[in-house]
């Protein structure tokens, strides 16, 4: 009987070939057709921390958007300091900052807007969370003198007489005429004598506000013990303001009459219902007419 020879299988070679096929076979070249499921992919993202990072990023962006766009962070409260001639609401409007986002509002730009006013010498603006702005002003302070009987006296802002002026007043100096000499009372004033500080403050406000707001430049600013502060104009008008009380109302009434071109020679703004008259002869600049009875 003829012997039949069989090739013994090379187990080691077959295992190596199988591994090579798995590694380099056609399916490896094409890429596996099997894709991980959504749940499995989500699990991998969660395990790697990427999903948590994405969620955190989204939440942060949403929070920032809410923070920057929220009406709660828009400037609504405006605190004004140092204003005397200017009304606080007028300062707030002049700054142009109300309603601006606290995050993007420019304090420097608001201060520049305030410096454009003829009343303001210095201005600073601070922003405070969540919706406040603090405006600090230094208003212009015109040099002031008090004149009695042809003599001008230097006075401070509190109304204290410093001394008699030795030099003529410079242009732009505010001179307040004391009408007491019209009644024959002209005793010379001495250092440390006191004049009406309210009259000084009102005269200063009028010197700033009348030319700027009403385009009215007085020819004289006077003070009378009965009338208080009054001004006269180049048209022979006498306008009595009295004291600083209800100052904005008085300015508004005068502005309305001037805007309507109402003819008058005498206007008293002190009463709750101001009155005026138009005399044939204008009231002289140093002799304000008394109120009608």
Phi, psi and omega in degrees: 000134184282131179289136176255126181259136177247141175281121179291133181295138177268090185300318181298319181292322181294320179296319180294320180295322180295320178295321179295321180296317178297323184281320189241012184288180183301324181293329178289323180292324182277343187089146184294136178279354182268124179250145178292146179291165182299319180297319180293319179295319179296322178297320178295318178299317180295317181295325182279348181089355182293321181296317179297321179295318179296317179296319179296319178298314180298317179296322180294316179297319179295320179294319179296318179298316179296322182293315185283335183259354184292134176298339180294343181249032172251140186296118178237321182265119180240112178265126183248129180238145175085001180274136176229311178281328184265140174287144183299321181292324177296322177295317180300317180292322181295327181291331179069018186260346182295134180088352179282151176295134180298336183279332187244353180295145181254110178296323180295319179293321177297320178295321177297322177298321180291323181292344177289344180283143179291343182276340193256127176263320177222148180212141175221142181231131175240144177252141182221133179294147003268338189208035185245149171229138179245118182252125178243124185243152163238110182280157179296139181241095179294145174298137183235145173225150178249123185251128178222119177063036178084357179252131177263137182242141175280133181228153175265179186293341179271359178092008180277133178284128181268311181182168173286139181290137180259345180240151176299152180293139177285156176304137181093352178287134179272117180249124180256121182275121176274118186278004183296332179294337178295335179262009177087007179261102187225036178296137181297146178271151182241155175307141182079358169297158184244132170251170186292111181294330177295324178295321178296316181295316180295318179299320179295317178299316182295322179297330179274317191276320186298309180295324186281314186273321187247001181054040180238118179252110182295147172275340181204140170246119184238166176224134179232141185298333180266323185270333190085216183274136175221162175231155172239154183244169178295341178271010178079021179267143172246127183237117184262123177257335179077256181236184186285348182299142178055037185300314183296323178296318180296318178296320181294318179296314179298317178299321179296316181294318179293322179295325178276359182057041178290130180278126175203153173250340181221129180224124178249112183267003184287317183293162176298327173247088183304151179227160179214164174215160181235090181283157177294319180256126182293150177288134180295155187295332182252007180228076180297136181290142176289158179298148176291142179262000000 
